[in-house]
Amino acid sequence: MSTFTFVLRHALAWCLFYLAVLIVWSNLGLPEFIVLLLAMLTLAFVIPDAISHVHRVRMIIGQATPEHLRNRQRRQVEVPFVAGEAFDLVDAALHELPGVMDIESARDSLRVHAGVRREDPYGAQGRFDPLRWIDRRLGGHRDMVTATVHPNGDTSTITLACEPESAAWTDWLRVDHGSNLQTAEAITRAITRRVGEQRRGERAAAHRTASAKELSEAKLSLLHAQVEPHFLYNTLASAQLLTRSDPARADQMLGHLIEYLRRSLPRTLQGQSTLGEELERANAWLEIMKFRMGARLETQIDVPEPLLAVPFPAMMLQTLVENAIKHGLEPKTGGGTVWIRARETEGRVAVTVADDGRGFSSESSGTGIGLRNVRERLRLTYGEAAGLRIAANFPSGVAATVTVPAAPEPGRPEPAHA
């Protein structure tokens, strides 16, 4: 519909209206010139009013198509939300409309109905315009908006209907100066903006999650890379000393050191481990310590063979064993025993490292850096599914128990990659 056709349609509608009035007026025997005079006066306002409507529509939307020139506007907006979220979205958008009134929200039927006060777009409140009086008589003081949400699985369709508060036949005689078009566009923009904000929020949350994951992996790498350099220096120094007095024992000590390094360095780089591999590394380290401590150190290992394949954080068992020696047995005059025990209960594996050393003291209270690292690694790797418990051993010493899932939790990385 071109601009000329639209204006002509409104002019013809008023002509037909006055033609009907003229017929009735003539049958009453009244002077016809009065009706003709009113018709010409009305057309003098109708034609400019229709032209103003066309120009205002172009100003709002940039074009004047037949759909845009109508007083009644309909929109369908697809949103990537379930019905309840889509309803909250459109309800919030309607509450933000300027001049909105009498909002009725029916959540069960997924429908919102509201009135919108129609303002004079030209701000000429006191101008002489008989069409404004006609609009008032035809119910043109406000518009109505109805929004309905149609569920479609994980998405929804929002249908908007914006129309004057008057019968449809009045559209032939009056224009709304783009009022309902402006309302429909405003609601559509509000919905689009809110969807965009939520999508940006989701992307930001995903970015934060990725950053947190990278930070966690960096922390795990730092914690995992903690190696006691003095152990290597002391072991090599002891081996050098033994080569002069007892070459056979020096050879055994270097063999255990090689085994320990073979089990440690590649795994540290790859980040893959099982309870069996950790046990072999810890046992090689204990054998080296037996050369240094002699008869003061004994070990007992009780780990069922089926549990050797259970995923277990790398170097964690080593940390517990080192704590048992460093804080429990080395300071004790007579030395003692280190026990390593593992049991499975209700889908969880408990690995205990116990000693009969000095036990808790001011220097060793279960809150050292090594144990804090163990707790942090467990939290980063398993969340609430794992834990560390420190308790006094009977009759003396300390027992540290790490509990982990027997199998990786769905949605979490393998503990071996911690």
C-alpha positions as CSV (number, residue, x, y, z in Angstrom):
1,M,0.0,0.0,0.0
2,S,1.6,3.3,-1.1
3,T,1.3,6.5,0.8
4,F,-1.2,7.9,-1.7
5,T,-3.4,4.8,-1.5
6,F,-3.4,4.9,2.3
7,V,-4.5,8.6,2.4
8,L,-7.0,8.0,-0.3
9,R,-8.5,5.1,1.6
10,H,-9.1,7.2,4.6
11,A,-10.6,10.0,2.6
12,L,-13.0,7.6,0.8
13,A,-14.0,6.1,4.1
14,W,-15.1,9.5,5.4
15,C,-16.8,10.3,2.1
16,L,-18.8,7.1,2.4
17,F,-19.6,8.0,6.0
18,Y,-20.9,11.4,5.0
19,L,-22.8,9.9,2.1
20,A,-24.7,7.8,4.4
21,V,-25.4,10.8,6.7
22,L,-26.5,12.8,3.6
23,I,-29.0,10.2,2.6
24,V,-30.5,10.1,6.1
25,W,-30.3,13.9,6.3
26,S,-32.2,14.3,3.0
27,N,-34.9,11.9,4.0
28,L,-35.6,14.1,6.9
29,G,-36.0,17.1,4.6
30,L,-33.1,19.1,6.0
31,P,-30.7,21.3,4.0
32,E,-28.0,19.2,2.3
33,F,-25.4,21.9,2.2
34,I,-24.8,21.5,6.0
35,V,-23.7,17.9,5.5
36,L,-21.6,18.8,2.5
37,L,-19.9,21.6,4.4
38,L,-19.1,19.3,7.3
39,A,-17.8,16.7,4.9
40,M,-15.4,19.2,3.3
41,L,-14.3,20.5,6.7
42,T,-13.6,16.9,7.9
43,L,-11.6,16.0,4.8
44,A,-9.5,19.1,5.4
45,F,-8.4,17.5,8.7
46,V,-8.5,13.8,7.7
47,I,-6.1,14.1,4.7
48,P,-3.3,16.0,6.6
49,D,-3.9,13.7,9.6
50,A,-3.4,10.6,7.4
51,I,-0.3,12.1,5.8
52,S,1.1,12.9,9.3
53,H,0.5,9.3,10.3
54,V,2.5,8.0,7.3
55,H,5.4,10.4,8.1
56,R,5.5,9.4,11.7
57,V,5.5,5.7,10.8
58,R,8.5,6.3,8.6
59,M,10.2,8.2,11.4
60,I,9.7,5.3,13.8
61,I,10.5,2.3,11.6
62,G,12.2,3.9,8.5
63,Q,9.6,2.7,6.0
64,A,5.9,2.8,5.5
65,T,4.7,-0.7,4.4
66,P,1.0,-1.7,4.7
67,E,1.8,-3.7,7.8
68,H,3.5,-0.8,9.5
69,L,0.7,1.7,8.6
70,R,-1.9,-0.3,10.4
71,N,-3.3,0.8,13.7
72,R,-3.1,-2.8,15.0
73,Q,0.3,-4.4,15.2
74,R,1.3,-8.1,15.8
75,R,4.7,-9.5,16.5
76,Q,6.1,-12.9,17.2
77,V,9.4,-13.2,19.0
78,E,11.3,-16.4,19.5
79,V,13.2,-16.6,22.8
80,P,15.6,-19.4,23.9
81,F,13.9,-19.8,27.3
82,V,11.4,-22.2,28.7
83,A,7.8,-20.9,29.2
84,G,8.2,-19.7,32.8
85,E,11.3,-17.7,32.0
86,A,9.8,-16.3,28.8
87,F,6.7,-15.2,30.8
88,D,8.9,-13.4,33.4
89,L,10.8,-11.8,30.5
90,V,7.7,-10.3,28.8
91,D,6.1,-9.4,32.1
92,A,9.1,-7.3,33.1
93,A,9.3,-5.7,29.6
94,L,5.6,-4.6,29.8
95,H,6.2,-3.1,33.3
96,E,8.9,-0.9,31.9
97,L,6.7,0.6,29.2
98,P,6.0,4.4,29.5
99,G,2.4,5.1,30.3
100,V,1.5,1.5,31.1
101,M,-1.5,0.9,33.3
102,D,-3.8,-1.9,34.6
103,I,-1.4,-4.7,34.0
104,E,-3.0,-8.1,34.5
105,S,-0.6,-11.1,34.6
106,A,-1.9,-14.7,34.4
107,R,1.1,-16.9,34.9
108,D,-0.9,-20.2,34.7
109,S,-2.2,-19.2,31.2
110,L,1.1,-17.5,30.2
111,R,-0.7,-14.3,29.3
112,V,-0.2,-10.6,30.2
113,H,-2.7,-7.9,29.4
114,A,-2.1,-4.1,29.9
115,G,-3.3,-0.7,28.9
116,V,-1.0,2.0,27.5
117,R,-1.9,5.6,27.8
118,R,-1.8,7.3,24.4
119,E,0.0,10.6,24.3
120,D,-0.4,13.3,21.7
121,P,2.8,12.7,19.5
122,Y,3.0,16.4,18.6
123,G,2.4,17.7,22.1
124,A,-0.4,20.1,20.9
125,Q,-2.8,19.6,23.7
126,G,-4.7,22.8,23.1
127,R,-5.0,22.8,19.3
128,F,-8.3,22.9,17.6
129,D,-8.7,19.5,16.0
130,P,-12.2,17.9,15.6
131,L,-10.6,14.5,14.9
132,R,-9.3,14.4,18.5
133,W,-12.9,14.7,19.7
134,I,-13.9,11.9,17.3
135,D,-11.1,9.8,18.6
136,R,-12.3,10.2,22.2
137,R,-15.8,9.2,21.2
138,L,-14.4,6.1,19.4
139,G,-12.4,5.0,22.4
140,G,-9.0,6.4,21.3
141,H,-7.6,7.6,24.6
142,R,-5.4,4.5,25.2
143,D,-4.1,1.3,23.5
144,M,-4.1,-2.3,24.7
145,V,-1.3,-4.8,24.7
146,T,-1.7,-8.5,25.0
147,A,1.3,-10.8,25.2
148,T,0.9,-14.6,25.1
149,V,3.7,-17.1,25.6
150,H,3.6,-20.3,23.6
151,P,5.9,-23.1,25.0
152,N,8.0,-25.1,22.6
153,G,10.2,-27.3,24.7
154,D,13.4,-25.5,25.7
155,T,12.3,-22.4,23.7
156,S,9.2,-20.3,23.6
157,T,7.3,-18.0,21.2
158,I,6.0,-14.7,22.5
159,T,3.0,-13.3,20.5
160,L,2.4,-9.5,20.9
161,A,-0.9,-7.8,19.9
162,C,-0.9,-4.0,20.2
163,E,-4.2,-2.3,19.2
164,P,-6.4,0.7,20.0
165,E,-9.1,0.3,22.6
166,S,-11.8,0.5,20.0
167,A,-13.6,-1.7,17.5
168,A,-11.7,-2.7,14.3
169,W,-14.1,-0.9,12.0
170,T,-13.0,2.5,13.4
171,D,-9.6,1.9,11.8
172,W,-11.1,3.1,8.5
173,L,-11.9,6.5,10.0
174,R,-8.9,7.2,12.3
175,V,-5.2,6.7,12.6
176,D,-3.1,6.2,15.7
177,H,0.0,8.1,14.5
178,G,2.2,5.1,14.9
179,S,1.3,4.7,18.6
180,N,0.9,0.9,18.5
181,L,3.8,0.4,16.1
182,Q,6.0,2.3,18.6
183,T,4.7,0.2,21.5
184,A,5.3,-3.1,19.6
185,E,8.8,-2.1,18.6
186,A,9.6,-1.0,22.2
187,I,8.5,-4.3,23.7
188,T,10.4,-6.2,21.0
189,R,13.5,-4.2,21.7
190,A,13.1,-4.8,25.5
191,I,12.8,-8.5,25.0
192,T,15.8,-8.6,22.6
193,R,17.8,-6.6,25.0
194,R,17.0,-8.8,28.0
195,V,17.8,-11.9,26.0
196,G,21.1,-10.4,24.9
197,E,21.9,-9.4,28.5
198,Q,21.3,-13.0,29.7
199,R,23.4,-14.4,26.9
200,R,26.2,-12.0,27.7
201,G,25.9,-13.0,31.3
202,E,26.1,-16.7,30.4
203,R,29.1,-16.0,28.2
204,A,30.8,-14.1,31.1
205,A,30.0,-16.9,33.5
206,A,31.4,-19.4,31.1
207,H,34.5,-17.3,30.7
208,R,34.8,-17.0,34.5
209,T,34.4,-20.7,34.8
210,A,37.1,-21.3,32.2
211,S,39.4,-18.9,33.9
212,A,38.7,-20.5,37.3
213,K,39.4,-23.9,35.7
214,E,42.7,-22.6,34.3
215,L,43.6,-21.1,37.6
216,S,42.7,-24.4,39.4
217,E,44.9,-26.3,36.9
218,A,47.7,-23.9,37.5
219,K,47.4,-24.3,41.2
220,L,47.3,-28.1,40.8
221,S,50.4,-27.9,38.7
222,L,52.2,-25.8,41.3
223,L,51.1,-28.1,44.1
224,H,52.0,-31.2,42.1
225,A,55.4,-29.8,41.2
226,Q,56.4,-29.4,44.9
227,V,59.5,-31.7,45.2
228,E,61.8,-31.8,48.2
229,P,65.2,-30.9,46.7
230,H,67.0,-31.7,49.9
231,F,65.9,-35.4,49.6
232,L,67.7,-35.7,46.3
233,Y,70.9,-34.0,47.6
234,N,70.9,-36.1,50.8
235,T,70.3,-39.3,48.9
236,L,73.1,-38.7,46.4
237,A,75.4,-37.6,49.2
238,S,74.6,-40.9,51.1
239,A,75.2,-42.9,48.0
240,Q,78.5,-41.2,47.4
241,L,79.6,-42.0,51.0
242,L,78.5,-45.7,50.6
243,T,80.5,-46.2,47.4
244,R,83.6,-45.9,49.6
245,S,82.5,-48.2,52.4
246,D,79.8,-50.4,51.0
247,P,79.5,-50.3,47.2
248,A,76.8,-53.0,47.2
249,R,74.5,-51.0,49.4
250,A,75.3,-47.9,47.4
251,D,74.3,-49.7,44.3
252,Q,71.0,-50.8,45.9
253,M,70.4,-47.2,47.1
254,L,70.9,-45.8,43.6
255,G,68.7,-48.5,42.2
256,H,65.8,-47.4,44.5
257,L,66.5,-43.7,43.6
258,I,66.3,-44.5,39.9
259,E,63.0,-46.4,40.5
260,Y,61.7,-43.4,42.5
261,L,62.7,-40.9,39.8
262,R,61.3,-43.2,37.0
263,R,58.0,-43.3,38.9
264,S,58.0,-39.6,39.6
265,L,59.3,-37.4,36.9
266,P,57.4,-38.7,33.8
267,R,54.2,-38.9,35.9
268,T,54.7,-35.3,37.1
269,L,54.8,-34.2,33.5
270,Q,51.9,-36.3,32.3
271,G,49.8,-35.9,35.4
272,Q,48.5,-39.5,35.2
273,S,48.6,-41.8,38.2
274,T,46.9,-44.6,40.0
275,L,47.0,-45.9,43.5
276,G,49.3,-48.7,42.4
277,E,51.8,-46.3,40.8
278,E,51.7,-44.0,43.8
279,L,52.4,-47.0,46.0
280,E,55.4,-48.0,44.0
281,R,56.8,-44.5,44.1
282,A,56.3,-44.2,47.9
283,N,57.8,-47.7,48.5
284,A,60.9,-46.8,46.5
285,W,61.2,-43.6,48.6
286,L,60.8,-45.6,51.8
287,E,63.5,-48.1,50.7
288,I,65.9,-45.1,50.3
289,M,65.0,-43.8,53.7
290,K,65.7,-47.3,55.2
291,F,69.3,-46.9,54.0
292,R,69.5,-43.6,55.8
293,M,67.6,-44.5,59.0
294,G,68.7,-48.2,59.1
295,A,66.9,-50.3,61.7
296,R,65.0,-47.3,63.0
297,L,62.5,-47.6,60.1
298,E,60.1,-50.4,59.3
299,T,57.2,-50.4,56.8
300,Q,54.0,-52.4,56.5
301,I,51.9,-52.2,53.3
302,D,48.3,-53.6,53.1
303,V,46.6,-52.6,49.8
304,P,44.3,-55.1,48.1
305,E,45.3,-55.8,44.5
306,P,41.9,-54.7,43.0
307,L,42.5,-51.2,44.4
308,L,45.8,-50.7,42.7
309,A,44.0,-49.5,39.5
310,V,41.9,-46.9,41.3
311,P,42.7,-43.3,40.0
312,F,44.6,-41.4,42.7
313,P,46.2,-37.9,42.7
314,A,49.8,-38.0,41.8
315,M,52.4,-37.3,44.6
316,M,49.6,-37.2,47.3
317,L,50.5,-40.5,48.9
318,Q,54.2,-39.4,48.8
319,T,53.3,-36.3,50.7
320,L,51.6,-38.3,53.5
321,V,54.5,-40.7,53.7
322,E,57.1,-37.9,53.9
323,N,55.1,-36.2,56.6
324,A,55.0,-39.5,58.6
325,I,58.8,-39.8,58.4
326,K,59.8,-36.1,58.8
327,H,57.4,-35.2,61.6
328,G,56.8,-38.6,63.2
329,L,59.7,-41.0,63.1
330,E,62.9,-39.0,62.3
331,P,62.6,-36.9,65.5
332,K,61.9,-40.0,67.6
333,T,65.0,-41.6,69.1
334,G,64.0,-45.2,68.4
335,G,62.4,-44.6,65.1
336,G,59.3,-46.7,64.3
337,T,56.9,-48.1,61.7
338,V,55.0,-46.6,58.8
339,W,51.8,-48.3,57.7
340,I,50.1,-47.8,54.3
341,R,46.6,-49.3,54.2
342,A,43.7,-49.0,51.7
343,R,40.1,-50.1,51.9
344,E,37.0,-49.6,49.7
345,T,33.6,-48.9,51.2
346,E,30.4,-47.8,49.4
347,G,32.1,-46.6,46.2
348,R,34.8,-44.7,48.1
349,V,38.5,-45.7,48.7
350,A,40.2,-44.7,51.9
351,V,44.0,-44.7,51.9
352,T,45.6,-44.4,55.3
353,V,49.2,-43.6,56.1
354,A,49.9,-44.1,59.8
355,D,53.0,-44.0,62.0
356,D,53.9,-44.7,65.7
357,G,56.1,-41.6,66.0
358,R,55.9,-38.6,68.2
359,G,52.3,-37.7,67.3
360,F,50.9,-34.2,67.4
361,S,53.1,-31.5,68.8
362,S,53.5,-27.7,68.4
363,E,55.7,-28.3,65.4
364,S,53.3,-31.0,63.9
365,S,49.6,-30.4,64.4
366,G,48.2,-31.5,61.1
367,T,48.0,-28.0,59.6
368,G,51.4,-27.8,57.7
369,I,51.9,-26.7,54.2
370,G,52.0,-30.2,52.8
371,L,48.6,-31.1,54.3
372,R,47.1,-27.8,53.3
373,N,48.2,-28.6,49.7
374,V,46.7,-32.1,49.9
375,R,43.3,-30.6,51.0
376,E,43.5,-27.9,48.3
377,R,44.2,-30.5,45.6
378,L,41.4,-32.7,46.8
379,R,39.0,-29.7,46.7
380,L,40.1,-28.6,43.2
381,T,39.9,-32.2,41.8
382,Y,36.9,-33.7,43.6
383,G,35.0,-30.9,45.2
384,E,33.0,-32.3,48.1
385,A,33.4,-35.9,47.0
386,A,36.8,-36.3,48.7
387,G,38.5,-35.4,51.9
388,L,41.5,-35.6,54.3
389,R,41.2,-36.7,57.9
390,I,44.0,-36.4,60.5
391,A,43.7,-38.4,63.7
392,A,45.9,-39.6,66.5
393,N,47.2,-43.1,66.1
394,F,47.1,-45.6,69.1
395,P,49.2,-45.8,71.2
396,S,51.3,-43.1,69.6
397,G,51.8,-41.3,66.3
398,V,49.4,-39.9,63.6
399,A,47.1,-41.5,61.0
400,A,46.2,-39.5,57.9
401,T,43.4,-40.8,55.7
402,V,42.6,-39.6,52.2
403,T,39.2,-40.6,50.9
404,V,38.5,-40.4,47.1
405,P,35.8,-41.8,44.8
406,A,36.5,-45.3,43.6
407,A,35.6,-44.1,40.1
408,P,35.7,-40.6,38.5
409,E,32.6,-38.5,39.1
410,P,30.7,-37.7,35.9
411,G,31.4,-34.2,34.7
412,R,34.7,-34.0,36.5
413,P,38.2,-34.6,35.1
414,E,40.1,-37.7,36.0
415,P,41.9,-37.3,39.3
416,A,45.0,-38.5,37.5
417,H,45.0,-35.1,35.7
418,A,45.2,-33.2,38.9
